[in-house]
Amino acid sequence: MTTHQSELDEAARRWAMRVAAPSFEDWDGLTRWLETSPAHLAAYEAAAEDDEWAAAILAKEPPEKKDSRRRQR
C-alpha cells in the first residue's frame, strides 16, 4: 500500500500512462489497485485529468540521446 502522497501520485501517473497505451490489457490489475483505497481512485482521476505531467515527461530526453543526435548531424 502506498503511504506517501508523492508515491501515490507517481503510481497513479504510471497507471494513467499504461491505460493510455493502445496495447493496455491489465484492466483487472487497475481495478484491484483502484479498489484498494479511495485515495487511489482520487489520485488516478487527478492524473488522468491533468496531462501536463505527461507532456513534461514526454518532452524530456535522456542526455545520451540528445548527444548522439548532435554527433550524427
VENSULBEL-V789974 format. One record per residue. N is the residue number from 1. RES is the residue in one letter. PSI is psi in whole degrees, 0 to 359 (999 if undefined). OMEGA is omega in whole degrees, 0 to 359 (NA if undefined). BURIAL is b if it has 16 or more other ideal C-beta (glycine too) atoms within 10 Angstrom, else e. Layout:
BEGIN
N|RES|PSI|OMEGA|BURIAL + N|RES|PSI|OMEGA|BURIAL
END
This chain:
BEGIN
1|M|138|181|e + 2|T|132|184|b + 3|T|328|182|e + 4|H|144|182|e + 5|Q|321|180|e + 6|S|324|177|e + 7|E|320|178|e + 8|L|315|179|b + 9|D|319|180|b + 10|E|316|178|e + 11|A|318|179|b + 12|A|320|179|b + 13|R|320|178|b + 14|R|317|178|e + 15|W|317|180|b + 16|A|319|178|b + 17|M|317|180|b + 18|R|316|181|e + 19|V|328|181|e + 20|A|342|181|e + 21|A|135|180|e + 22|P|334|182|e + 23|S|5|183|e + 24|F|131|179|e + 25|E|356|186|e + 26|D|55|181|e + 27|W|326|178|e + 28|D|319|178|e + 29|G|316|178|e + 30|L|315|180|b + 31|T|315|178|e + 32|R|316|181|e + 33|W|316|180|b + 34|L|322|183|b + 35|E|349|180|e + 36|T|325|184|e + 37|S|143|175|e + 38|P|332|178|e + 39|A|330|178|e + 40|H|315|180|b + 41|L|316|180|e + 42|A|317|180|e + 43|A|320|179|b + 44|Y|315|179|b + 45|E|319|178|e + 46|A|318|180|e + 47|A|320|181|b + 48|A|327|181|b + 49|E|331|184|e + 50|D|99|184|e + 51|D|5|179|e + 52|E|321|180|e + 53|W|322|180|e + 54|A|318|178|e + 55|A|321|179|e + 56|A|319|179|e + 57|I|315|182|e + 58|L|333|180|e + 59|A|338|182|e + 60|K|140|174|e + 61|E|145|177|e + 62|P|145|180|e + 63|P|326|181|e + 64|E|318|180|e + 65|K|314|181|e + 66|K|315|181|e + 67|D|317|183|e + 68|S|325|178|e + 69|R|324|179|e + 70|R|322|180|e + 71|R|328|183|e + 72|Q|338|184|e + 73|R|999|NA|e
END
